[in-house]
Amino acid sequence: MVPSIWTSLVCLLSFSYAEPDVLSSQQLRIGPGTKSSLRKDGGLQQPFYRSANGWTKLTYDEDPLELAFKVDGRTARIGGASRTFYNSTYAEVSSNLMVDDVPRVSLKRIFSFPAESVFRSEFRLTALSSLSGVQLWMGTSDDWIGTTDEPTKEQGEFRMGSFASAAHGNVLHVFSGEEDVFFFSTHPESRAIILAHYGHWSDVVGVTASELHSSQSDGAYGIYVPVGPFAHGEAKSVSIYFAAAAGQRLTELLHETEAARDKDITTTSTTTTTTAAPLVLQTPALRLAFLPGGGLGQPFYMSSRRGWTKLTYNNQNLDCSVKVNGHLTDMGGNVALDFKNASYARASGALSLSGTPQVQLTRTYSFLGNGRVLKAHFQVVALQGVSNVQVWMGTSDDWIGTSDRPTKVQGVFRGGEFVPTPHGRILRVHSGEEDVFVYSTHPDSHAIILSHYGQWDDVLAATQSDLHSSTSDGAYGIYVPLGRMAAGESKSASVYYAAADADRLAELLRDASVAAHEDDTTTTTSTTPPPVAHILKSSTLQFALLEEGGLGGPLYRSELMGWTKLTYNHQNLDCTVKVNGRVVDYSSDPREVFFSNSSYATSISRLKLDGSEVAVLTRVYSFLEDGLVFRAQFTAVALAEISSLEVWMGTSNDWLGSTDRPTKEQGAFHGDVFTPVPQACILRVRSREETLFFFSNHPDSHALIVEQPARWQDVYALTSSSTEASVADGAYGIYVPFGKFGLGETKSASFFYGATEADRLVDLMPATARVFRTYPMMPSRSNLLVQDYEQCTEGSANSSVDCTKADFCWNHMAVVHSNCRVLYVSTMSISELKKYICGKSTCAAAARIAQRKCGRTYAIDTSWLAPVFFYYDRYCSDEFHVTDLVNDQSSCELSLLDRLHGFCERVMNCYTEAGAFARNCRLDQATMQEVQTVVESKGCADAAEHVLDLCGDYDSVRRTTTAMKQYRRFFQQSGVAALPSPPGLTPWPTNTSHFLTPAYERCTMTTDITERNSEECSKAVHCHSLLSAATTACDVIWLPSIGVSSLADHVCGRSLCGSFAVRVEAECGHFHRARSVFGPVMSYRRKYCPDLGHTDMINDLFVCRLTPKNSSTRPHCAPQRHSGLSAVSTDLKVCRFDYEHQR
């Protein structure tokens, strides 16, 4: 292959995304932004955060974030780094840890942004031989942040949304007054290191605990993680987080950081994950930590004399072990955690012997008996036939309260009393101040008492107890033999732990014995009460949680209409699961549907084929982005080998709001903007009133569109969609192929659903785009067209390459390049651009064919087509969507749209009638009586309905009628009582807080000087005057003769209308009338004004040249910026991958 081909490919990749080798969110960036965020060895460059002064460094000079490893106590070198950037928020580095140039550990580093101000470094380590220990340090040798060389450094911990300074806390807080940094690992044994002196990273490396708990000297800091010993082939994962923001954003930063940490704690992992400081299971009576491995921490009870009092020695956790076929298993590896709330948690994972999964263990923790009784429920499913499964739970040291020699005695419950009985299954441990009962309801369980302490292995060696009672310093446990299990067989048992003050023994006995009586079999799986109707709800979205774990009909909250349905006749969301190509029942037992609260729920299903369980499916429902986006996470654990598992979610009828024929489009996010793109994975469904985004984070997911309603089977018969857009009455869905599973393998993917009214699209679209970026999955491999074409031409292609497709795509891409090269002409106007991409232009048509036929197979080669689709969506109207009124009118004048279909006639009528409505039905009246006369006049009421019916697709028209609708609704609901209160009456009516006229009228009528001079009155009078002047200044946007160029001249920069619009939005934007009158202006400003940062390169170049008188006040149009944009355009043109001349 000719070297220039690879040069062109590199050039193509370099411009496929903005800054493709720079890791950056909106608030954090790794590196200066002018070079790769990663060093040669895959390490991180200097971190920056976005301050009021721009990007601000967070280490001294150009110091990077340092990283060091030790393997078996010796410093390890990182060798052979292979770097992969997937996008600006996700990258991977694969390498080895070398000792004496011998690879000892395989290391994969995954860098991502779980939140805008939080950066995560995940380290996945796999031992290439048995190791006694691996240690990790990350930090900096100089603590400079912002402009401060002596910031405060303190250890502490997160507590309920705040940071609490605490000695030996594993969270490091570095702050200067101008900025705050949080640095920590979720590994439970990690340490925050503070050094009083700066300059040598080697001084940090080797420190495993910090003598300093806080410091203000010019020093150094880091995070130490003892990853621990490894067996040969064992895998472990740890994460370190670096979060930073300006000081005034501290509350928001704490929220983002703690949320990222909590997500790490509960995220399912397919490797051994050593994460997180423990969560807490707690009632008013009992408290235990929920550990990252799924176990239980040290138990405490609430003493009436001492408060929270420990029930094991020192800081010991409750011990728990499982043996399979007589061999001890690792219960903390390959574990999925589900912490629902303080009274319920679940841990699930496969237990293996010699690397082979034997059983699937699910531990469920809950409370009974007024919170005095903890229930630990063990559910075991055999992944293959096993000869014996045994469970032990207890402690190697019997300390309770303040006593190291409590009395331990076997017995039984009889009539609500405890009766000491040799070989009784109930173990009572008491000191005179407190009582503890530990027992299982399994009929063959045993209470184990040992007379010596310190060795849990000695408890594991016992299956029954020679001692019936003891007062020595010993150990105890409960033994449960589940016995032999056939492949696919399921067994369960529960162990109970109850504790209270000795003077509450009667209540404790009652609660403990009742719990034992209610669960005296081996088959109980849940203590959850019978299901009731539950609602998952945010401020924006609402779903019913169905009894079997599915989702009811979705609703969104409309400002005018309240909760509004998003499916036909309130249909539930449809969902289908196939295993090995066959539809399976995925309904959950109602007892395994867990509703935590209105924003979180979990459902567990057992998938069967031919009567045998083949997988466990867990669905977790939650909300993101302040409730704008709903997440349904599906996690499957295979109980047998599976050739394929597939999931479809959607609806058989595409009803949206009040529309039975919404527009449905496939597309992609480019930055925070959705662009229709054929064969893309994101689905946009929209009407005039609302917009919905629906997608999965699975890299092989597909957005499906069916052009007929009421047939869900037509949706789940598809794995891809030939229909890229439709306005027919149809159906839609998202398809996710989980693929092949090995025995015990776990896979996870999520469906995301976001919806809101059209006027809030400015909030919804960036929110869903952030979600899409925040939850990336490993992208599937994309073929390289040049490579496939060359191999096909030379006859060396393997059977996986479709040479017919490669040949077509090669030749067609040459056509696309030829037709679309005009996009890189830096002097092009918007009108000239539209001639090449709108209507039946050869560029747009050729690009669509390329994307449709080649996009999935050759994603890299077709990625440069993104600007074509972006510009088409932005400036070209078609049967599926309009752009904006001014641009569509301009397109009609250029004869780019088909006048025979009446489109251009409708555009002209919209200009005429919407402009007349805006001028003749003005609400800038002095009294509510005058407003009511306008609102209820037949002329204005009919005009509003007519203009919405004719032109409601246009955002500017919808916004213009908003205030009219709000006032009309106000009068309809309140009648005459809606008129202003008599002067001097306080407080102000709350239902008028967003209406300008009643506030203005009251303020001009009141005789109360205090009220007249109040801040509320000053604002009302000021806004009434400002709106009147601003409305007159901006009437120009309704002139039919206005074009894109003159529009930009009138609304951008220091123009009269533009200046008024900015003031109105800032000073009076909370009033309905301000949003209605200036909503269209602000919409045009966001689209066409370069200084707002929401535009595009061709528009910016065009407008900056068009309005030089305003350019000097806009940094975006500064000469160096202008020339920079031109240079980028030129560079893109030079770096095109020319398929006509290169191979």
N, C-alpha and C positions, 0 to 999 in steps of 0.2 A: 504494500500500500504506500502511496506517495506521501511523504511527511506532511505536505501542505494540507492533506485531508485531515490529519489529526489536529493540525494547527487550527483549521477552520472549526473542527468539532469543539476544541477547547474554547475557541472564541464564542461559539454558539452557546455553550454551557455557561460561559461567563456572563452572558447577557440574557439568559433565560429568566433569571430572577434578579431583583435589585440586590446588589452586594451579596452574591451567592456564597462567598466564603467568610462572611461576617455573621457572627451570632449576635442577634440584637432583638430586643422587644421595643416597645414604645418607651420604656423607662430604664432599661439596663442594656449595656453593650459590653462585649468582650473584645478588647483591642481598640485601636484608635479609629477604626472604620475605613482606613485606607489600605489595610493589608489583612491577611487572614487572621482570624481570631485564634487560630491554633499555631503553636510553634512546631518545629520540625519533629519533635518527639511526641506530638499530640497534646502537649501541655497548653495551658491557657495563658493568653496575653493579659495585659493590664486591664482590670475592670473599670468601667465608667458608669455613672448614672446621669440621668437627665435632670439638671437643676434649672433654676430660673435663668442661669447664665449659659445654658447649653450643656453639652456633654462635659462632665467633670470627673477627673480621675480619682480613684479610690486607693491608690498605692503611691509610693514615692517615685518621682522621676518617671521612668518607664518600666518600673518593676512589674513582672508578671505575678500571677498567683502561683506560688510554688507548690510542688508536689513531691513527696518522697515515700519510698516503700522500704521496709526491711523484711527479709525472708529468713526464717530461722536465726534471727538476730543479726544478720549481715545486710549491709546496704545493697539494694538491688537496682540495677540499671534498667531503664525502659528501652527496649529494643524493637526494631522492625515495625514502626507505627504506620498503619494504613488508615488514611483519613477519608471519611465520606460525609459530605454535606448534603442533606436532603432539602433543607430550606433554611431560612434565616433564624429559625427557632429550634432546629433539631440537627444534631450531627453525631457521628459515631467515630471512634478511633479504636482499632484493633491492634494489639501489640503483645509482647511477652515481658515478664519480669525476669531479668537475667542475673545470675550469680556466677561469677567466674566464667562469663560468656556461655553459660549453660541455661537454657530456658527452664524455669522452675514453675512459673504460673502463667496461664493464659489470661490476659487482661483485656476486657472491653470497657471503654469509657463512653457513656452516653450523656450528651449535653442537651439540656432542654430548658424551657421556661414554663414552669407550672403556673405562673402568674406573671403579670407585666413587670413586677418589681422583684421577682424571685428567680434565681438561676440555680438549676440542679445539676450536680455532677454525680452520675451513678457509676459505680465501679463494680463490674461483674468479673469475679475471679474464679478460675477453674484450676485446681492443682494438677500439675503434670507428674507429681510424685507425692508421697506422703510428706507432710510438713508439720513441724512442731509449732509453728506460729507465723502469721503474717501481720505486719503492722503498717499503718498508713498515717501520714501527716500531710496536711494541706493548710496553707496560710501565706504569710508574708514576713520578710525580715525587717520591714520598716512600716510602721503603723499609720503613715500619712493617709488622711482622707480629706478630700476637698481642697482646702487651703490651710489645713491644720496639721502640724507635725507632732502635736502632743494631745491627741484625742483621749477621751476617757474610755477605758476598757474595763468591762466588768462581767463576771460570770453570773448566770441566773437561769431562769426557766420561764416558759410561757404558762400563764395562768388565766384562762377564760378571757382571752382577747387582750391581755396586757402582759408586760414583761416585769417579772419580779426578780430583783437582785438577790442572789443567794450564793453563798460560798459553795464551791464544788458543783455548781450548776453546769450542765453541759451545753448551754447556749451562751455564746459570746456576743455581747452588745458593745459596739464601738460607736461613739458619737462625739460630735464637735459643737453642737448647737445649730449648725447649718445643715447637717446630714446625719442620718442614722444608718448603721450597718448591723445586720444580724447574721451570725455565722455559726453553723451547728451541723451535727449529724444526727440522724434518727437511730443510730446504733445505740442500744441501751447502755453500753459501757464506754461510750465515747467521752472525751474530756476536752474542755476548753482551756487552751494553754495561753498564758500571759507572761511575757518576759519584760523586765524593766529596761533592757538595753536593746539597741537596734543593730543591724548591719550584717549579721551572719545567719543565714537560714540553717546552717549546720548546728547552731545553738538551739534551734527549735526542735530539729529532728533528734530523737532520742529522749525528749522529755515526755513522760507518760502521765504526769500529774503536775498541776501548777501550784507553786507555793503562794503565788499572788492571787487574790480573789478580785482585786481591782487595782487600777494603776492609771496615773495621768502623766507618766514619764514618756519620753520619746523611745518607744520600745518596739516589740514585735509580738505577733500572735499567730495562733494556728489552732487547728482541730486535730486531735489524735484519736484514731480508731483502732482498737485491738481486734482485728478480724478473727484471730484465733487459729487453732490447729486445723489441718485439712487431711482427710483421707485421700488416697490416690483417686483422682477423677471427681472429687467432691467440688461442688459449686456453691459459692456464696455471693451475696450482693449487699453493698452498703451505699448509702447516698449521703452527700454533703451539700448543704444549701448555703447560698450566698445571696442575701437580700439587702437592698439599699434604696433609700429615697430621701428626699428633702425633709428637714425636720418638721415642717408643717404638715407633712403627709404621714406622720408617725402612726396615727390611729389606723389609717388605711393599710400602711405597711405591715403592722402587727396582724391585722385581719388576714391579709394575703399570705403572710408567712406561716401563721398558725394553721390556716386552711391547707396550705401545701404540705405541711408536716403531717396533719391529720390524714390527708389523702394518702400519703406514703404509708402510714400505719395500716390503712385498711385496704390498700390496693392488692389485688391478686397477683402473685408472682409464680413463674414456672421454675424458678431456681430457689435455692435456700436464701431467704431474705432475712438479714439481721437488721431489723428496723426498730426505730422509734422508742422513745420513752413511753412507758405503758399507759394505756387508758385505764379508767377506774370504773369498776362495777360497785355500786354503792346504794344502800338504803339507809334510813335513819339508824338502823341497828347493826348492819354489817358492811364491811368495805374490803375489797380485794382488787389488786391491779389485774388488768387483762393484758398479758404479755405478748410481745411480737411473735413468739413462736406458738401462740394459741393457748399457753398454760395460764395458771393463776398465780398471782404474786402472794406476798405475805398477807394473811388474814388479820383483820382488826375487828373488834366489836366496840360498841359505844357503852362505856362504863358510866354509871351514874356518879361515880366518885372521881374518875381520872380522865373522862372523855375517851377519845379513840385509844384503844389499848391492844397491843399486839398479842397474837395467839401462837406464835412460833418463836424460836430463839433468834436473837440478833436481828438480821434482816432476811431470814430464810423464806423463800417462796414455799407454797404447798408443792410437794413432790407428786409427780404422776408419771407412770411408765406403762408401756404396752409391749408385751412379748408376742411374737408370732412364730409358731413352730419352735418355741423354746428360746428364741433369740430376741434380744432387746432391739427395738426399732428406734429410729430418730423421729420424734414427734414434732420437732420444730422445723423440719425441712419441707419444702414444697407445700406450704400452708397458705390457705386463703382465709383472710380475716374479715369478719362482718361485725363491726361494733355498732349496734343499732342505737342504743342509748345506755344510760347508767344501770339499767336493770335487765339488759338483754344483750348477749354477744354470742358469736358463733365462730368456730375455727374448723376448717375442713382441709384435708390433704391426704395424699396417698402415703402409706407406710411401706418401706421397701426393705428387702434383704438382698445384699450383694448387688445393689443397683436395680433389682427387679421389683416393681410394685406388687404387693401382696394383698393389701386391703385398703379400702377408703375409709378413713376415720373422720367423723364429724362430731365435734364437741360443742354442746349448746349449754350456755350458762344463763340461769334465770333465778328469780327469788320467789319464795312462797312464805306463808305463815307470817304475815305482817312484816315481811322483810328480815325475819330472824333466821330463815332457812335458805341456804344456797343450794340449788340443784345443778349438778354437773351431769348432763345426759350424754352418754357415749353411744353413737350409732356407728356400727361397723358393717361394711358391705365387702364381701370377699371378691377380689378381682380374679382369683383363681382358687382352686381347692386348697385349704390349709388344714393342718392337723390340730391346731390349737391356737386360740387367741385368749390372752390373759391381761387383766387390767389391775394395777395397784394405784392407790391414791392415799396420801398421808404426809408424814413428816419424819425426818431422821432425828429430830430433837423435840421432846414433848413439852417444851416451855409453854405456859399460858399465863397471861397477866404479868405477875411478878414472881411466879413460882416455877422453879426448875425441877420440881419433883411432884407434879400433880398425881392424883390417884387416877388410874386407868382401870376400867372394869368392863367386862363383857356382860350383855344382858339382852332383854327383849322389852317391847312396849306392851303393857296389858292394861286396858281400861284407862288409858291416859296417864299411866304411871310407868316408870322405868323399874324393871325387876332384874337385879343381878342374876345372871344365869350362865354357867359354864358353856362355852361354845355359842353363846348368843351372838346374833349378827350385828347387834347395836353396840357401839363403843361409846362409853361415857368417860370424859376426861374432866375432872373437877378439882378445884384448889381451895374451896371455901369461899372464894370471892367471885368466881365465874364457873360456868358449866358449858361444856362443849359436847355435842353429840355428833358422831360420824357414823354413817351406815349406808348400806345399799339395800335396795328392795329385791335384788336378784336372789332367788331361793337358795343358790349354792354359794353365796358370798360368805366371807369370813372376816371377823374382826381380829387384827393382828396386834399383839403386844410384845415388845421386846424390852428386856431389862437393861440394855445398854444403848447409848446414843451414838450418833455421829456417822453411821454408815447406812445410807439408803439402800445400798446393795444387799445388806442383811435383811431388810424388809422384803426386797424382791425375791429373796431365796425362800421366803415363807409362804405356804399356801394355807396354813392353819396355825393356830397359836397354842403352845404348850402352857402359856400363862393365861389364867382367867382374870387375874387382877394384879396390879403392881403399883408400888409407890416409889420405885427407883427412878433415877434420871435416865429415861429410856427413849424409845421411839414407838410409833404406832402407824397403822394403815388399815385400809380396807382392801381386801382381795376379791376380785370378781372373775370367775372362770367362764368365758363365753363358749369355749370348747371348739369342736370341729365345725368347719363351715365349708359347704360346697360352693363352687364358683357361682357368683351372682346372689348367694344367700345373704340375707340381712338380719342382724341381731342387734339388740340394744339393751342397755342397762343404765341405771342412774345411781350416782353416789351423792349423798346429802351431807351438808356441813351446817350445823346450827349452833349458835352461841348466844349467851346473854349473862347478865349479872346473876349471881346465885340467888338473890332475893326475888328474881323473876323466874325461878325454876318452873313453877306451875304453868306459867304462860308458855315458856319454852317447850316443856314437855307436851303441852297441848298442840302447839304448832308443829313440832317435829313428828309426833305420832300421827297427826292428821295427814301430813305430807306422805308418810310411809304408807298409810292405809290407802291413799288415793293413787299410789303408784307401786303396787305390789306385784307387778308382772314384768316381764322382760320386753314387752312390745310397745310400751308407751313412747311416743315420739315428741310430744309437746305438751306444755302446760298452758298454752295459749287458749283463752276462752273462745267459745263459738264465734265465728266471724260475723261482723256487722258491717253495714255499708260505711266505707271510709272514702274520704276525698283527699286526693293529692292536689295541693293548691298553692299558688303563689299570687302575687298581686296582679299578674298578667295572664296566667294559664291555670287550667283546672282539668283534672281527670278523675273519674271514679276508679277506685281500686276494686276490681271484681273479686268475688269469693274464690275463684280458681286461680287468682294471681294475675289476670289480664288487665287491660286498660279499657275503661269505658270511654264514651264519646268525649272528645276534647272540646273545651270551650276557651275563648279568650275574652278578656274584659275590654269592651268598647266604651269610650268615654260617653257616647250618646246612648247606646243601647244596653249597657250593662253586659252581663255574661252572654256571649254569642256563640252559637254552635259552629263547629268546623267540620262536621260530617253530616250526611243526609239523615234527617229525622232522628238525630242524636245517636246514630249508630256507633257501636264500639269500634275501636281501632282493630282491624283485622291482623292476625298473625298466624303464620304457618311454619312448622318445623318439619324438615325431612331428614331422615337418617338412612343412608345407603339408598337414596332415591325414593324412599317410601314415606308418606305422611304419617307422623306419629302424634299421639296425644301428649301434649305438654302441660295439661292442666295440673295445678298443684292441689294436694290435699289441703282443704281450708285450714287445717291446723298447722300447715307449713307456709302460710301467708302471714307475714309479720308487718303490721302497720306501726311504725315508730311514732310518726307525727305527720302533720300535713305536708311535710317536704321530704319525707324519706320512708321507703317501704321496701321489703324484700319478699321474694317468692321463690320456693324451691320445688322443682318438678323432677320426676324420675321417668326418663324416656325408655320405652320398652319396644322391642321387636320380637314378635312371635312369643310373647309372654315373658321374655327375659329382659332384665334391666341392662341397658347398654350405656347409659350416660346419666349424669346428674346435671340438670340445668338450673342455674341460679339467675334470677332477674332482680336487679337492684334499680330502684327508681329514685331520682333526685332532681333538683333544679340547679341551674347554673345562671351566671350573669344576672343576679338580682331577680331571678324568676322569669326572665325573658325566654330562656331555653330549658327544655325538659330533656333529661337523659334517661334512657333505658339501657342499662348495661347487662349484657347476656354473657354468662360464664359457663362453659361446659367442661365437665370432667368425665373422661371416658372410663367406663367400667369394663369395656371390652374393646378390641380393635374395631375401628369404624373407618370405612372407605370414604365416606363423605357425610358432613352435617351442614345443612343449609337452613337459613332463616329468612322469611319474608315478613315485612311489616308495612301496613298501609291501610287503604280503605277501598271498598268496592264501589263507592260512589263519591265523586269529587266535590260534593257540595261544600261551599265556603261562605259563611255568613248568611247572605240572602241570595247567593248566586249558585245556579246549578251548572254553569258553564264557565268556571274560572279558567284562566290561562295557566297551563302547566308547561314548564320548561326545564330541560337539563342545563346544567351550567357548572361554573367553578368560581371560587373566590380568588380575585387578584387584589392582594392587599385587603382592604375592608370593603371591596366592591364586588357584587355578584355580576358575572358576565355570562350570558347564554352561550354554551359551548356544546356542540353535538357529542354524544357518548360520554359526557362527564357524569360525575357521581352525585352531584348535589341537585335536589329537586326544588324548584321555586313554584309555588302555587299562589296565584294572586287574582284579586278582583279589584274593583274601584275602592272598596272600603277596607280591605285587609290583605296582608301578605303572609305567607307561610314558607319557611325553609325546612327541609326534611332531608337528612343524610346520615351516613354512617362513617365512622373513622376507619373502617376496614379498607385496606388499599385496593381490594378487588371487588368492592361493592358496586352496585349499579342502580341508577335511578330509572324506574320503570313507569311508562305511560301507556295506558290502554284506552282506546277511543270508543269504548262502550261501557255503560254503567251496569251495576248489580251482578257482576260475575267476578268474584274474588279469585275463583279458580283460573280465570284468564290471566290474573296477575302472577300467581305462584306457579304458573306453567312456564314463565319467562325467567331467563337468567341475564338477559340484556334487552334493550328496547330499541327497535328501529325507528320509533317515533321520538323525535327530539323536542317537539313542541306541539301543543294542541289546545284548541278552544272548544273541542267537542265535549259533550256530556259523557264523562268517562270515569276511569279509575286510575289509581296510582299506588306505587309502593317502592320500598327500598329492598334490594336483594343483597344478602351477605353470605358468601360461601366460606364457612369455617374450614372446610377441607378435610383432610385425612387426620385421624387420631390414632396414636399408639395407646396401649393399655396404660391407664393412669394419667395420660396427658391432659393438660388444662389449656384451654384457649378462651380468649375473651374479646368481645367487640361491643361497641355501643351504637345505638340509634339516637339521633338528636332531633328535636322537634321544637321549632321556635315560631311563634305567631304573634301578630299584633295588628292594630289598625294601621291603615296606610300612612296616616300622619306621623306615626312613630317609627316609620321605616328607617329614619336616620339613626335611631337607637338600636333597632333590631338587627339591621344588616351588619354593622361592625361587631355587635355582640356575637352573632352566629359565626362570623368570620374568625373572631378570637377563639371561640370554642373549637373550630375546625383546626386552628393552628396549635391550640393548647393540648389537644388529645391526639397526637399523631400516633400511627402504628407503622411498623416496619414496611416501607414501600416494597411492592413486588418488583422483580427485576424487569427493566424495560430493554427490549432489543435495540440494537444500534443498526440503523438502516444501511449506513455505509458498509459496515462489516457484513451484514447479511447479503447485500447486493453483490459485493465483491466475491464472497464465497460461492454464491449461486452462479455467478459468471464464470468462476474458475472450476466449478463442479466439485467444490470441497465442502459444501454445506451439509450439515447433519440433518437427520429426519425431522428435527423439531422446527426447522426453518421452512416457512411457506414461500418458496421461490417465486410463485406467481404473484403473491402479494408484494414481495420485496421488489419485483420488477415494476409492478404497477406504481407502487408508492415512490420509487426512485424517479420514474419518469414524470409522475404527476407533481411531485414536489418541485421539479424543475419548472413546470408550468406555473405553479403558485409563486415561486420566487420571481419569475419574470413579470407576472401580473401585479404583484404586490410591492415591488421594489420602490414604488413611488412613495410609500409610507415614510421613507427615510429622507425625503427632501425637506430640508430645514426651513425653507421659505414658504411652505404650503399654507394656504388659508383653510379654514374649516369648510368653506363652500367647495374648494377644490378637493379636499379630502373626501367629502361625501360623494363626489362624482365617481370615485374609485371603489367605495365600499357599500354604497346604498343601491337600492333597486336591484337590477339584474346585472350589476357590475361583475366583471370577470374575476376581480380579486376576491370579493366575498364569496362568490359561487365556488371558485376553485378551492378556497380555504375550507369551506364546509365539506366538500367532497373529501379533501385530505384528512380532516378531523374525523369524519364519519368512517372512512375505510382504513385509515392508518393510525388514528390517534391512540387507540388502546395498545396496539403492538409496538408502535414507535413513538412513545410519549416524549422522549427527548427531542427527536427530530421535528415533531409537530409543536413543541412548546413555544417556539417563536411566533406561532400564529395567534397567540393570546392577544396582542394588540389589535389584530383585525377584528376579533369578536368583541373586544372591549369597545372599540370605536363604533362598530356596527350597532351595538346595544345603546350606545350613548347618543348617536346622531341619526340613526335610521329607523323610521317607523315601518311596520309591516302589519300583517293580519293579527299578530300576537301581541303587539305592544305599540304604544306611542312614546315619544320622547318628552319634549316640552312644547308648549304652544308656539313660542317664538321660533324654535328650530324647525318644527314641522311646517310652519308657514314659509320659512326660508326654503325648505326642501321643495315645497310646492312651486315656489317662484322659479326654482332651478329646474322644474319639470322632472324631478327625480322620483316622484310618486305618481301612481296611476290615477289621473283625474277621472277616468271613466267609472271608477268604483265609488265616486262621490266623496273620497277621503278629503281632498283639498277643499271641496265645497263645505264640508263639515268644519274643517279648520277655520275657514273664513267666518262661518256663522258663529263659531265659538268665540273668535275675537270680538265680533260685533256684539253678541248677546252677553258674554261675560263682562266685557267692558262697560256696556250699558247698565248691567246690574250693579257693578262696583260703583258707578257714578250716581245712579238714580236711587239706590237703596242704601244710602250711607247711614251709619248708625252713630255718627258723631253729633248726637243730639244732647241738649242740656238737661232734659228731664226724662224720667222713665215713661211718662205718659206719651211723650213724643216718640220714644223708641217703640213703645207698644203700638202706636199708630202705624209706624213704618213696618214693623214685623208682621202685624196682622192684616195689613192692607192686601187686598187680593192681587194687586199688580206685582208687589214684591214677592209675595208668597208663591204665586204662579211662576214668576221669573226665576226664583231660586230652584224650584222643582224642575223647570224646563232646562235651565242651564246645566244642572247636575245630570239630568237624563241624557242630554246631548253631548256634554263635554266632561262628564265626571271622571274620565280616564286621566285627565290632566290634574296634576298636583296643584297647580296654581288656581284652578277653578274650584277644586274641593276646599282649599284653604280659604278662598274668598267667601264661601258660603258658610263657613264654620260658625262665625259669630251670630249670624242670622239664626242658624239652627239652635244654638245654645240659648239665645234670648227667647226664641219661640218655645222651646221646651220649658224654660224657666216660667214663662207666663202660663203655659198650659198646666203646669204642676201647682203653681202658687196663686194664680188668678190675681184678683185685686190686692190681696194681701202682700203681693210681691212688691208693691210700691213702697217707696222709702218710709222708714219710721219717722215719727215726728222729730223735729230738731231737738238735739240735746239728749235723746234717748240712747242709753248704752246698755249692753255692748252692741257692737255692730252685728247685724244678722250674718251668720256664718255662710248661708247659702248665696250671699252676694259678693263674697270675697274676691272672685275673679271677674266681676262685672264692673266696668269702669263707670258707666252712667249713674247707677244708684249711689256710688261713692261720691262722684262729682256733685250730684244734686244735693245730697245730704250736706256736703261740706259748704256749698254755697247758700244753703237754707239755714244752717244752724246759727243760733245766737250765742252758743257756748264758745267763748273765746278760746278756752283751752282746747276744745275739740277742733275748732277752726285752725288753730296753729299746730295741731298734732302732725306727726310725721306722716300718718295715713292720709290726712287731708292735703298736705303739701304735695304728696306724690300724686294723688288723684287729680288735683287741679293742674299740676305740671303735665301729667300724661294726657289729659284732655286737650290741652293747648298744643302739645307736641304732636299728637296724632293728627289733629286737624291740619297743621302745616305740612306734616310729612305726607299725608294722603294726597294733597294737592301736588306735591313735588314728584310723587311716584306714579301719577296717573298715566305717564308716558308709556308704561309697560303694556298698556291695553291698546295702543295704537296699532292697527293692522299693518301699517307701513314699516313698523320697526323690524329690523333684522338682527342677526346675532352680533354683528359688529357694532351697530348703534346701541344695542341692549347693553353690551359690555361697557360702552362709553358712559351709559346712564347709571349703571348700578355698581360699577367697580371703583376702586380707589377713592379719590376725594370728590367724586361726583356728588351733586346735591342730594339725589335720591339715596345713593349709597351711604352717605354720611348720616342722613336721617334714619335709615334702616338700622344702622349699627347702634345709634342712640336709643331708638325705640326698643330694640331687642334687649339691650342692657338695662334700661331704666324702667320699661313698662311691659316687658315680655310676659308677665304673669297674667295680664288681662286678656280675655278672650278676643276682644276687638283688635288689640295690637297683633296678636298671632294671626288673626284672620286677614287684616289689611296688609301686613308685612310678611306673612308667610310666603307668598309668591316671590316677593323681592329677595328674601333670604335664600329661597330655593334657587333662584337664578344666580345669586352671588356665589353660593357653594359650587355651582356647576361651572361658572364662567370666569370667576375672579381669581387670578393666580395667588393673591396674597392670602387666601383662605386655605391653601394647601390641599384641596379636595379635587383638583382639576386634572388635566392631562398635558403631556408635553407639547402636542401640536397646538392646543388651545392656548397654552401659556406663551409660546413663542409668538403666536398670532396676536393675542391681546396685548402683550408687552410692546410689540411693534406698533399696534393700533393706537395705544393711549400713552404716548411718551410723556405727556404732561403730568401723568399720575405715576409714571414708573419710578421716579426718583424717590418717592415715598414708600415704595414697596420693595423690601429687600429681595423678594422673589424675582423682581425684574431688574435688579442691579446689573450693570454691564458684565461683571464677571460671571454672574449667574446666567445671564442671557447667553453669553458666549459658551458657557458650560453646557447648556441645553443643546445648543447647536452642535457642539463637539460630540455630545453623546449621540445625537442623531446621525452625525457623520460616521462615528465609530461603528454604530450599529449597521450602517449601510456597508461599510468596509468588511465587517466581520460576518456578513451573511454567508451561509453555507451554500455555495454555488453548485447545485447538482448538475448544471448543464456542462460545466467544464472540469469538474474534479471528481476523481474516484480513487 
